[in-house]
Amino acid sequence: MNTSELQKIKQRYNIVGNCDALNRALDVALQVSPTDLSVLIVGESGVGKEIIPHVIHDNSPRRREKYFAINCGSIPEGTIDSELFGHEKGSFTGAIGESDGYFGTANKGTIFLDEVGELPLATQARLLRVLETGEYIRVGGQKIIKTDVRIVAATNVNMQKAISEGRFREDLYYRLNTIPIQVPPLRDRGNDIILLFRLFAMQMADKYHLPKITLDDDAKEILLKYKWPGNVRQLKNITEQMSVLSEQREISAEQLLQFIPQDAESTQLATINKPGEHSYETEREILYKILYELRGNVSDLRRDMNSLRKQLDEERALSGAQSFQGRQFPVAAERQPIVAPDDAQQYSILNPNLESASAAYDAIAEEINDTASLNLNDLGRQMVEKALERNGGNRKKAAQELGISDRTLYRRIKQYGLEKE
């Protein structure tokens, strides 16, 4: 496109700026206008993406047909399918009549889907079918309806990240992104920032009959170096504020700094997290943290279990079940097979000091416990004696044979009275 044609387009749509990236975006828009290819406009919030669809529609064969600009993020998720694709009468509460939806009403025309990255996944599937076949079904209906609509979409969402997080369909992205157009952020447009400031200052002066504000050289330098996270929209707001609130009509650097936010703001493409939704990336970080902490807990538990197992093995090597030596046998109410009821009755007769058969159960169980403890002690004593005998009284070798430590063996020798006098 030659310079004269480009200037005509800028004048027609009140576009201010001469940076190469902006000129490239306008050039691509004019080249794709005669076709029906889908276009995806990508850029940060506030850069002026909404101008490109107008340029495409007004220079296309559909320019005499209807044009609809739809902000996908402003329509509730529960009604967006009805808004886009229409509905049948009685299909839901409040559906008192039929509706063609935007795709039915805009037949032969153009639909601009702004903030397309905020579409619900179910709606994305419907939109993909329209792009592939030109067909859709109304909400609550069964009849397939044909439509001929040109789709131009725009987003400030990082689409690749949204796809990886499962928030946007990859197949739909490639259908929409047949012709990509990148609108540059304001911070990359150089001297266009000064030109836009002059335009907004002049508009405010004409609209409210105010003296036009200007910038001194230092103020211009600050304007050019600022990152402009809000892009053109932010510049317009600041210019309007200064036009109304500033007493001096020539703005100095000191005065300008009073209107420019000093906190650092992100200039990355925005990502959308709707209420009730979660980020899979954040979820992975939380899971990693939980797993890391759990691994530490498991390691501590394994160490404690190994220590306990070693102690139990040492006790078991000496006395079999002696690790349970201090525990009493259950009474009859808990383990009735220990003593039969008849035996308990006879025991109570032979021992008139006992008040009941239940007391007899307890007495018998106590005797069994005492006997078992003696038997276990005798067994442990014999094992230690045999080990010492086989190893010629060498405690270290005896301990190794028994699978216990030297200290434990010494304690058992002392417990069983096996020390040589």
Buried (B, 14 or more C-beta within 10 A) or exposed (E): BEEEEBEEBBEEBEBBBBBEBBBBBBBBBBEBBEBBEBBBBBBBBBBBBBBBBBBBBBBBEBEEBBBBBBBBBEBEEEEBBBBBBBBBEEBEEEBEEBBBBBBBBBBEBBBBBBBBBBBBEEBBEBBBBBBEEBEBBBBBBEEEBEBEBBBBBBBBBBBEBBBEBEBBBEEBBEBBBBBEBBBBBBBBBBEBBEBBBBBBBBBBBEEEEEEEBBBEEEBBEBBBEBBBBBBBBBBBBBBBEBBEEBEEBEBBBEBBEEBEEEEEEEBEBEBBEEEEEEEEEEEEEEEEEEEEEEEEEEEEEEEEEEEEEEEEEBBBBBBBEBBEBEEEBEBBEEEEEBBEEEBBEEBBEEEEEBEEBBBBBBBBBEEBBEEBEEEBBEBBBEBBBEBBEEBEEEBEBBBBBBEBEEEBBEEBBEEBEEEEE
